[in-house]
Amino acid sequence: MKRYSFTLVELLITIGIIALLAGLLIPAAGRARETARRAGCLSNLKQIGAGLELYGQANRFCLPTCCGSQDPAAGPTIREVLLPNLSGSEDLFRCPSDAEYAERRGGSYDWNTLANGQKMDEKTLRILDFSMPVMGDYDNFHGSTGERDAKNWLYLPAEIQKRLKK
């Protein structure tokens, strides 16, 4: 019976190859995980948009008047207004990539106070050929600080997009 043994050099080369492969695969797995979290965030915003449309149908197709980070005294939070239209699911207001804002502010998404009380038609929500988002991520949850394409935005009718900040 023949015995096989490995030399120290062969073992070190094998360990080096395994470490190199792990170094290549771990960042790819992290990017895939973030892509899945971003998809969950987009889904949350889409459902919030559907809740806004239900709210509008019951209120003469007008958007609610809610507070946001731009004007904290503008009224109740969008979460308080929409929860009855969203089956009370508070998880919709938390982005899967948000590690801190949801706990401090009660949600991951910011309401655009410029949309307060506006009609829900495309003409009103367009300003000089620019579509006005009604909600978006509080922060760059889906990328590093300074990255231009790291926020998700909700436009009406219930259209979600990741947009480049200018």
N, C-alpha and C positions, 0 to 999 in steps of 0.2 A: 504494500500500500504506500502510495506516494503522498507526502505531506507538502502542502503549499504554505509558504510563509511570506510575509511582506517585509520589505526593507523599510527602514525609517523614511527614506526619501519617497518611496511609493505612498506611504501613509500620509505624509505631509502634502504631496501633490493632490491626493484624493480629497483631503480636508480643504485644501485651497480651492479646488474646483467647486466643492459643495458650498463654501462660503461665497464664492463669486456668484453662483446661481441664486443663492438666497439674497444677496445684495441686489440682484436684478429683479427678482420677483416680489420682494416686500414692498417697494414703492408702487409697483403696478397694482398690487392688491389694495393699497391705500387709496389710489386714484379710483379704482373700481368701487370701493366703499363710499367715497365721496360722491361719485356719480349716482349711486343708489340713494344717498341722502338728499341730493339735489332733486332727484325725481320725486321723492316723497314731499319735499317742500313745494314743488310745482303742483303736485296733486292737492296739497292743503290749500294753496292759493286758488286753484280752480274751484274747489268746493266752497271756499269763502265767497268767490265770485258768484256762484250759483245761489248762495244765501243772500247776497246783495240783490240779485235779480228778483228773488222771491220777496224781499223787503220792498223793492221798488214797485212790484205789481200790487202790493197792498197799500202803497203810499203814493199814488198818482205818478209813478215812475220817477220819483225824486230820490236822490241819495240821502242817507241820514246825515244829521249834524253831529259829529263826534269829535272827541279830542284826539290829538296826535302829538308827536314830539315838537311840532312847530308851534302849537297852541294848546297847552295842557288844560286850559280852562274853557275850551270850546264846547264841552258837553260830556255826555257819557262816553265810555270807551266803545270802540267798534265791537269788541267782544261782548259787552253787555247788550248791545243792540241786536247783534246777529245770533246769539246763542239760541233763542227760540226758533229761528229759521234753520238751525243746523243740528237739530235733535239734541241739543245740550252737549255736544262733543267738544270739550275744551281743548283736546289734543290737537285739533285743527289749527289752533293759534300758536303752536310751537313747532318751529323748524327743526328737523332732525339734526341739523349741524349746529344749532344754537346751544352753546354751553353755559351762557350766563344771562342773557337778556330776558328770556322767558321767566326766569325766577324773579328777577327784580322788577320787571315791567308788566308781568301778567301775560306776555305773549312775545312772539318773535317778529311780528309784522307791524309796520307803522302805517297809520291812516293818513292820507294826504288831505289836510284840512282845506286845501283849495277846492276840493270836490264837495265840501259841505253844502247840502241842500240843492245841489245842481241837478238838472234834468238828466236822466240816464240815456240820452240819445247820443249818437256818435258826433253830431254837429256841436253839441255843447261841450263834449269832452275832448274836442280838438281845438288847439290854439295855434294858429298860423302853421297849419300842416304838421303839427306835433301832437301826437296822442298823449294825453295826460294820464299817468297811472293813478289809480285810486289807492293802491296799497303796494308795499314792497318790504323787503327784508330791512330790519333796523341797521344791520351792519353787513360787512363782507363775509358772511358765514361760509360761502362756497369758494373761498380763495384766500390768499394772503393779503395783508394790508398793502394797499396801493395797486392791487390787481384790478384791472378795469372791468373785467367780466365776472364779477363775483356776487352779484345780487340778482334776485328774481323779482319781477314786477307783475302786478295784476292790473289789467286794463279791462274795461267793459266794452262790449258784452263778454263776460267771463273768459277773457283771453289772457294767458300767462306768457311771459317772455323773460329770457335773460337778456338784458340790454347792456350795451356799452355805455359807461358813464363818460360824459364829455367834460 
